[in-house]
């Protein structure tokens, strides 16, 4: 499993309009091959937004980075200062905390 953390700032777009855009894009994001989950992020106080993507493997991320959807987002006129970092998941401790989350739910 791989985690991708994407952050950016809004430029010339209200947080409300951004949230509506996210609602529009969510079905397309959910259909991405190899995507396990996405958590959409918002910190209006610092104008920082983004997402935490959990991917099956690095090849799924590479496929996403070559997609039309990624090009749309990367070149969107209202998104600025885009960053993307990819992390490998430490399986053993993640399995322990996943069980803890399941019990808490």
Secondary structure, DSSP 8 states (H G I E B T S, - for coil): -EEEEEEEEESS--HHHHHHHHHHHHHHHHTSTTEEEEEEEEEGGGTEEEEEEEESSHHHHHHHHTSHHHHHHHT-TTEEEEEEEEEE--HHHHHHHHHHHHHH-
